[in-house]
Amino acid sequence: MAITKLDELFELVKSKGKKRLVAAYAVDAHTISAVSQAVDMGMVEATLVGDTDMIRAVCEKEGIDINKFKIVQEKNDSKCAQIAVKLINDGEGDFLMKGLVSTDKYMRAILNKEGGLMPGPKATLTHIALLQNPFYHKLLVVSDMAIIPAPDLKQKTTICNYLIKTAHDIGIEKPKVAVLAATEQVSTGMQACVDGALLAKMAERGQIKGGFVDGPLSVDVAIDKEAGEIKGVGGPVAGDADCLLFPNIEAGNTFYKVHTKFCQGEVAAMVVGAKVPCVLSSRGDTTKTKLNSIALAALSC
């Protein structure tokens, strides 16, 4: 049965068995508190890579037992990311987490051609998020908001498969994927419309498996049944989408931030396509968001 709230991730993860987390430059209160809660819940065993003195100071302030973590000493944030990636490659962790290190340094360690986490030169990374919006009747799996500026058809096909896989992980047997564009009409002058129609046809013919795929769809048609009926768009996806595939990073990033800032929606987020899931949350994200993201990445291992 599909989960309907982000809090339900925690029990689902625990039912799959404990995973090993490695956190890069985990020296801030939000990261350490989130990891601490994940350990206490029985979801993970945790290795923190960072300055031991900074970690100890946070633990003392927050009332956290530092002995629940394995700590690898390193003061430099870039080196922390590199060490964390090496620990994953050495088989000492199941997934990676970003701490106070900046996104560019974190991603640089993942993308490093010699010691990174890329499974091959043609691998595609994408940013997947699970959204709980107070104005929608179920969870939404969305991509890409942070990695690929303008995905082409091949990249969208890969993203579509990742969306379906993540939806399966949270218990949706046949997820409904909406390939978004500015209009639900197949306008040949808009690449997003052409890509949406092609992806829908690919799914219809079995080239994309495991879910329903329809496109192009505008956002209102994808998530509002009445809008779909008014505009004459039928099918299983319209008005009831489980997944949204954005046409470009601007659309995805804007939707994501409207969700979190205007709607006060909750979120879990990670990067997929590397050898292991990689938690990618903002350095300013709340402890709750980081804890949700740990759960999502652990579930995806």
Secondary structure as GFF3:
##gff-version 3
##sequence-region A 1 301
A	DSSP	alpha_helix	8	16	.	.	.	ID=ss1
A	DSSP	beta_strand	19	24	.	.	.	ID=ss2
A	DSSP	alpha_helix	29	40	.	.	.	ID=ss3
A	DSSP	beta_strand	44	50	.	.	.	ID=ss4
A	DSSP	alpha_helix	52	62	.	.	.	ID=ss5
A	DSSP	three_ten_helix	66	68	.	.	.	ID=ss6
A	DSSP	beta_strand	69	73	.	.	.	ID=ss7
A	DSSP	alpha_helix	77	89	.	.	.	ID=ss8
A	DSSP	beta_strand	95	98	.	.	.	ID=ss9
A	DSSP	alpha_helix	103	111	.	.	.	ID=ss10
A	DSSP	beta_strand	126	132	.	.	.	ID=ss11
A	DSSP	beta_strand	140	143	.	.	.	ID=ss12
A	DSSP	alpha_helix	153	169	.	.	.	ID=ss13
A	DSSP	beta_strand	176	180	.	.	.	ID=ss14
A	DSSP	alpha_helix	191	204	.	.	.	ID=ss15
A	DSSP	beta_strand	212	217	.	.	.	ID=ss16
A	DSSP	alpha_helix	219	223	.	.	.	ID=ss17
A	DSSP	alpha_helix	225	230	.	.	.	ID=ss18
A	DSSP	beta_strand	243	245	.	.	.	ID=ss19
A	DSSP	alpha_helix	249	257	.	.	.	ID=ss20
A	DSSP	pi_helix	258	262	.	.	.	ID=ss21
A	DSSP	beta_strand	266	272	.	.	.	ID=ss22
A	DSSP	beta_strand	278	279	.	.	.	ID=ss23
A	DSSP	alpha_helix	287	300	.	.	.	ID=ss24
###
